[in-house]
Amino acid sequence: MLIALIIVLSIWEVYWTYQACWLASQRDEKKWFLFFLVFNLLGIPEILYLRKWKKVPSSDTLLP
């Protein structure tokens, strides 16, 4: 049971870290990218970051 929980939490963390790192790299936010790679907090910071910035266009896409 404990091993299954560890596996599920690991998959959860990898998924959210990947999503947040991808978005941070697309937005050229190196500090956020490094933060997500260094600190593993069950995906909570990643989820908050994605909720805030997922729908907001980066400054590059605002140019005509």
N, CA, C and O atoms as a MOPAC input file, in Angstrom:
PM7 MOZYME 1SCF
protein

 N      0.82900 1    -1.20400 1     0.00000 1
 C      0.00000 1     0.00000 1     0.00000 1
 C      0.86600 1     1.25800 1     0.00000 1
 O      0.58600 1     2.21300 1    -0.72400 1
 N      1.91500 1     1.25000 1     0.81400 1
 C      2.79800 1     2.41000 1     0.89200 1
 C      3.53000 1     2.63200 1    -0.43500 1
 O      3.70200 1     3.77100 1    -0.86900 1
 N      3.94500 1     1.57300 1    -1.05900 1
 C      4.64900 1     1.68900 1    -2.34100 1
 C      3.72200 1     2.27700 1    -3.40300 1
 O      4.14700 1     3.11300 1    -4.20100 1
 N      2.47900 1     1.85300 1    -3.41800 1
 C      1.50900 1     2.39100 1    -4.38000 1
 C      1.30200 1     3.88500 1    -4.15700 1
 O      1.21000 1     4.64900 1    -5.11800 1
 N      1.22800 1     4.30000 1    -2.90600 1
 C      1.06300 1     5.72100 1    -2.58700 1
 C      2.27000 1     6.52700 1    -3.05200 1
 O      2.12000 1     7.61400 1    -3.61000 1
 N      3.45000 1     5.99900 1    -2.82400 1
 C      4.66900 1     6.68300 1    -3.25900 1
 C      4.70400 1     6.80000 1    -4.77600 1
 O      5.09000 1     7.84300 1    -5.30200 1
 N      4.31700 1     5.76800 1    -5.47500 1
 C      4.30200 1     5.79200 1    -6.94300 1
 C      3.29700 1     6.82700 1    -7.44600 1
 O      3.60600 1     7.60300 1    -8.35100 1
 N      2.09700 1     6.84200 1    -6.86500 1
 C      1.07200 1     7.80000 1    -7.28800 1
 C      1.53600 1     9.23500 1    -7.02000 1
 O      1.37300 1    10.10100 1    -7.88000 1
 N      2.10900 1     9.49800 1    -5.85000 1
 C      2.59600 1    10.84100 1    -5.53200 1
 C      3.75900 1    11.25100 1    -6.44400 1
 O      3.87900 1    12.42100 1    -6.80800 1
 N      4.59700 1    10.30800 1    -6.80500 1
 C      5.71400 1    10.60100 1    -7.71500 1
 C      5.20200 1    10.97700 1    -9.10000 1
 O      5.67800 1    11.93700 1    -9.70700 1
 N      4.23800 1    10.22400 1    -9.59000 1
 C      3.65000 1    10.53300 1   -10.89800 1
 C      2.96200 1    11.89200 1   -10.85900 1
 O      3.09300 1    12.68600 1   -11.79100 1
 N      2.22600 1    12.16000 1    -9.77600 1
 C      1.56200 1    13.45400 1    -9.57900 1
 C      2.58100 1    14.59100 1    -9.63400 1
 O      2.35900 1    15.58300 1   -10.32700 1
 N      3.67900 1    14.45900 1    -8.92300 1
 C      4.70900 1    15.50000 1    -8.86900 1
 C      5.36400 1    15.70600 1   -10.23100 1
 O      5.54700 1    16.84300 1   -10.66500 1
 N      5.71200 1    14.63300 1   -10.89400 1
 C      6.36600 1    14.73800 1   -12.20300 1
 C      5.44200 1    15.42600 1   -13.20800 1
 O      5.88400 1    16.28600 1   -13.97000 1
 N      4.18300 1    15.05700 1   -13.21100 1
 C      3.23300 1    15.65400 1   -14.14900 1
 C      3.13100 1    17.16500 1   -13.95000 1
 O      3.27300 1    17.92400 1   -14.90800 1
 N      2.88800 1    17.60600 1   -12.72400 1
 C      2.70000 1    19.03900 1   -12.48100 1
 C      3.99500 1    19.82000 1   -12.65300 1
 O      3.97200 1    20.95500 1   -13.13000 1
 N      5.11900 1    19.23200 1   -12.27200 1
 C      6.40400 1    19.90400 1   -12.46700 1
 C      6.68900 1    20.08000 1   -13.95300 1
 O      7.14300 1    21.14300 1   -14.37500 1
 N      6.42700 1    19.05200 1   -14.74400 1
 C      6.62300 1    19.13400 1   -16.18700 1
 C      5.76200 1    20.24400 1   -16.79100 1
 O      6.25200 1    21.05900 1   -17.57300 1
 N      4.48500 1    20.27200 1   -16.42800 1
 C      3.57500 1    21.28100 1   -16.97100 1
 C      4.04000 1    22.69300 1   -16.61400 1
 O      4.07900 1    23.57100 1   -17.47600 1
 N      4.38900 1    22.91000 1   -15.36400 1
 C      4.80000 1    24.24200 1   -14.92000 1
 C      6.14100 1    24.63900 1   -15.52300 1
 O      6.31900 1    25.79000 1   -15.92100 1
 N      7.07400 1    23.71800 1   -15.59800 1
 C      8.37900 1    24.03700 1   -16.20000 1
 C      8.22000 1    24.37900 1   -17.67800 1
 O      8.87700 1    25.29100 1   -18.18000 1
 N      7.36000 1    23.65700 1   -18.36700 1
 C      7.12400 1    23.93100 1   -19.78200 1
 C      6.56200 1    25.33700 1   -19.97500 1
 O      7.03800 1    26.08400 1   -20.83000 1
 N      5.56200 1    25.69800 1   -19.19000 1
 C      4.97100 1    27.02300 1   -19.30900 1
 C      5.96600 1    28.10300 1   -18.91300 1
 O      6.04900 1    29.13400 1   -19.58100 1
 N      6.71900 1    27.89100 1   -17.84600 1
 C      7.71300 1    28.88100 1   -17.41200 1
 C      8.78900 1    29.06900 1   -18.47900 1
 O      9.25300 1    30.18800 1   -18.70100 1
 N      9.18400 1    27.99300 1   -19.13400 1
 C     10.19600 1    28.13500 1   -20.18900 1
 C      9.61700 1    28.87200 1   -21.40000 1
 O     10.32300 1    29.65100 1   -22.04100 1
 N      8.35200 1    28.63600 1   -21.71700 1
 C      7.71500 1    29.34300 1   -22.82700 1
 C      7.57000 1    30.83200 1   -22.53000 1
 O      7.63300 1    31.65700 1   -23.44100 1
 N      7.37700 1    31.17600 1   -21.26400 1
 C      7.23800 1    32.57100 1   -20.84800 1
 C      8.58800 1    33.19500 1   -20.51500 1
 O      8.64600 1    34.35900 1   -20.11800 1
 N      9.67000 1    32.44300 1   -20.67000 1
 C     11.04400 1    32.88900 1   -20.39900 1
 C     11.19800 1    33.37100 1   -18.95300 1
 O     11.78600 1    34.42100 1   -18.69300 1
 N     10.66400 1    32.58800 1   -18.02800 1
 C     10.75700 1    32.89900 1   -16.60400 1
 C     11.69800 1    31.88600 1   -15.94100 1
 O     11.26600 1    30.86700 1   -15.40400 1
 N     12.99800 1    32.20200 1   -15.99700 1
 C     14.01900 1    31.26700 1   -15.53000 1
 C     13.95000 1    31.01000 1   -14.03100 1
 O     14.21300 1    29.89300 1   -13.58500 1
 N     13.59900 1    32.02500 1   -13.24800 1
 C     13.53400 1    31.84700 1   -11.79300 1
 C     12.43500 1    30.85300 1   -11.41100 1
 O     12.64100 1    29.99700 1   -10.55200 1
 N     11.27600 1    30.96900 1   -12.04800 1
 C     10.19300 1    30.03100 1   -11.77100 1
 C     10.59100 1    28.62600 1   -12.21700 1
 O     10.33200 1    27.65100 1   -11.51100 1
 N     11.20900 1    28.52600 1   -13.36400 1
 C     11.63700 1    27.22800 1   -13.89100 1
 C     12.55500 1    26.52200 1   -12.89500 1
 O     12.35700 1    25.34700 1   -12.58600 1
 N     13.55700 1    27.24100 1   -12.39600 1
 C     14.49100 1    26.66200 1   -11.44300 1
 C     13.81000 1    26.33000 1   -10.11800 1
 O     14.10700 1    25.30500 1    -9.50400 1
 N     12.91100 1    27.18200 1    -9.68500 1
 C     12.16700 1    26.92600 1    -8.45000 1
 C     11.41700 1    25.60500 1    -8.53700 1
 O     11.46600 1    24.79200 1    -7.61400 1
 N     10.72400 1    25.39800 1    -9.65000 1
 C      9.95600 1    24.16200 1    -9.80900 1
 C     10.85300 1    22.93400 1    -9.86500 1
 O     10.46800 1    21.87000 1    -9.38100 1
 N     12.03400 1    23.06000 1   -10.44400 1
 C     12.93800 1    21.92100 1   -10.51800 1
 C     13.57500 1    21.59200 1    -9.16800 1
 O     13.80600 1    20.42400 1    -8.85600 1
 N     13.85800 1    22.62100 1    -8.37000 1
 C     14.57700 1    22.42400 1    -7.11200 1
 C     13.64800 1    21.99300 1    -5.97700 1
 O     13.97200 1    21.07400 1    -5.22400 1
 N     12.50400 1    22.65000 1    -5.85400 1
 C     11.60400 1    22.38700 1    -4.73600 1
 C     10.45100 1    21.49100 1    -5.16200 1
 O      9.65200 1    21.84400 1    -6.03000 1
 N     10.38400 1    20.33700 1    -4.53800 1
 C      9.30200 1    19.38900 1    -4.81700 1
 C      8.31800 1    19.43100 1    -3.65700 1
 O      8.58500 1    18.87500 1    -2.59200 1
 N      7.18200 1    20.08700 1    -3.86100 1
 C      6.19000 1    20.28400 1    -2.81300 1
 C      4.84100 1    19.71200 1    -3.22900 1
 O      3.81300 1    20.37300 1    -3.08300 1
 N      4.84000 1    18.48700 1    -3.74700 1
 C      3.63200 1    17.77800 1    -4.17500 1
 C      2.85000 1    18.51100 1    -5.26100 1
 O      1.64300 1    18.31400 1    -5.39800 1
 N      3.52100 1    19.34100 1    -6.01800 1
 C      2.87300 1    19.99800 1    -7.14900 1
 C      2.05500 1    21.22100 1    -6.80000 1
 O      1.46000 1    21.82900 1    -7.69000 1
 N      2.00600 1    21.59900 1    -5.54200 1
 C      1.15100 1    22.71800 1    -5.14400 1
 C      1.59500 1    24.03900 1    -5.77900 1
 O      0.75400 1    24.72600 1    -6.35800 1
 N      2.88300 1    24.43200 1    -5.70100 1
 C      3.28000 1    25.68600 1    -6.37200 1
 C      3.05700 1    25.62700 1    -7.88500 1
 O      2.68200 1    26.62300 1    -8.50300 1
 N      3.29200 1    24.45100 1    -8.47300 1
 C      3.10800 1    24.30000 1    -9.91000 1
 C      1.65100 1    24.50900 1   -10.31000 1
 O      1.35800 1    25.18200 1   -11.29800 1
 N      0.74700 1    23.92800 1    -9.53400 1
 C     -0.68100 1    24.07200 1    -9.83400 1
 C     -1.10700 1    25.52500 1    -9.72300 1
 O     -1.84500 1    26.02400 1   -10.57400 1
 N     -0.64700 1    26.21100 1    -8.67700 1
 C     -0.99400 1    27.63100 1    -8.50900 1
 C     -0.44200 1    28.47300 1    -9.65200 1
 O     -1.12900 1    29.35500 1   -10.16800 1
 N      0.79200 1    28.20200 1   -10.04400 1
 C      1.40900 1    28.92900 1   -11.15800 1
 C      0.62700 1    28.69900 1   -12.45300 1
 O      0.34100 1    29.64600 1   -13.18600 1
 N      0.28600 1    27.45800 1   -12.72900 1
 C     -0.45200 1    27.13800 1   -13.95400 1
 C     -1.83000 1    27.77800 1   -13.95900 1
 O     -2.28000 1    28.26900 1   -14.99400 1
 N     -2.49900 1    27.77800 1   -12.82400 1
 C     -3.83200 1    28.40100 1   -12.75800 1
 C     -3.75700 1    29.89700 1   -13.03200 1
 O     -4.66400 1    30.47200 1   -13.63300 1
 N     -2.67100 1    30.52400 1   -12.58700 1
 C     -2.54000 1    31.96900 1   -12.77600 1
 C     -2.16800 1    32.32400 1   -14.21100 1
 O     -2.72800 1    33.26400 1   -14.77500 1
 N     -1.23900 1    31.59500 1   -14.80500 1
 C     -0.67000 1    32.01300 1   -16.08300 1
 C     -1.09700 1    31.19400 1   -17.29200 1
 O     -0.77100 1    31.57900 1   -18.41500 1
 N     -1.79300 1    30.10900 1   -17.12400 1
 C     -2.12500 1    29.24500 1   -18.26300 1
 C     -2.92000 1    29.97400 1   -19.34400 1
 O     -2.66900 1    29.75900 1   -20.53000 1
 N     -3.85800 1    30.81600 1   -18.97400 1
 C     -4.72000 1    31.48500 1   -19.95100 1
 C     -4.23100 1    32.88500 1   -20.31900 1
 O     -4.75800 1    33.50100 1   -21.24600 1
 N     -3.21300 1    33.39700 1   -19.59100 1
 C     -2.71000 1    34.73900 1   -19.86500 1
 C     -1.64800 1    34.65100 1   -20.96200 1
 O     -0.67700 1    33.91000 1   -20.81400 1
 N     -1.81300 1    35.38400 1   -22.04600 1
 C     -0.80300 1    35.31800 1   -23.11500 1
 C      0.50000 1    35.97800 1   -22.67200 1
 O      0.48900 1    36.93400 1   -21.89600 1
 N      1.60200 1    35.46900 1   -23.16200 1
 C      2.89400 1    36.08500 1   -22.84300 1
 C      3.01600 1    37.39200 1   -23.61900 1
 O      2.24900 1    37.65200 1   -24.54700 1
 N      3.98100 1    38.20300 1   -23.23000 1
 C      4.15700 1    39.50500 1   -23.87400 1
 C      4.51800 1    39.35500 1   -25.35000 1
 O      4.24400 1    40.25600 1   -26.14300 1
 N      5.13200 1    38.22600 1   -25.73100 1
 C      5.50200 1    37.98900 1   -27.13500 1
 C      4.27400 1    37.84700 1   -28.01800 1
 O      4.29400 1    38.26600 1   -29.17500 1
 N      3.21600 1    37.26800 1   -27.49500 1
 C      2.03300 1    37.05400 1   -28.32800 1
 C      1.17000 1    38.30200 1   -28.43500 1
 O      0.23700 1    38.33600 1   -29.23700 1
 N      1.46200 1    39.32600 1   -27.64400 1
 C      0.66200 1    40.54100 1   -27.70300 1
 C      1.10700 1    41.46200 1   -28.83400 1
 O      0.38400 1    42.38500 1   -29.20900 1
 N      2.29100 1    41.21200 1   -29.37400 1
 C      2.77500 1    42.05500 1   -30.45900 1
 C      2.05300 1    41.72700 1   -31.75100 1
 O      1.75400 1    40.56200 1   -32.01300 1
 N      1.76700 1    42.74000 1   -32.56700 1
 C      1.07200 1    42.47700 1   -33.85000 1
 C      1.93500 1    41.74400 1   -34.85000 1
 O      1.48700 1    41.46000 1   -35.96100 1

